[in-house]
C-alpha cells in the first residue's frame, strides 16, 4: 500500500503548553523545538526528526475523564519502559499522578499535570 502521508505528531490540548511540554520532555528526554513554538503552541523535537508530541494551550481546558464517557479521553499516549516501578517513581517525582483505576498488570495508567491519561507499558 502506498502511503498518502507521513505521521508527524500528536497534539494535546492543555491549560499551559510550556509546562506540559516540560513534563513530557522529562519523560522522553526531548527538547522543545524553538522553530515550532509560540505563546500557545510548543512542539518537542524528537531525535532523528521522527514523530513527536506538541502541546496546544486552550482557554477553559477540561481534562478528560477515564474511565467514563462524560468527557472521554479520545486518545492517550503509551511509553515503553523496562521497569514499571522505577519509571513510576520518576514520573511521580515530575508531577504525574497514578490513576485509581489500574486494569492490567503489564501497564500502568497515569494522569499528566493537565489531566490527560497516559500509560507506562512494560517493554
Order of alpha helices (4+ residues) and beta strands (2+ residues): beta-alpha-beta-beta-beta-beta-alpha-beta-beta-beta
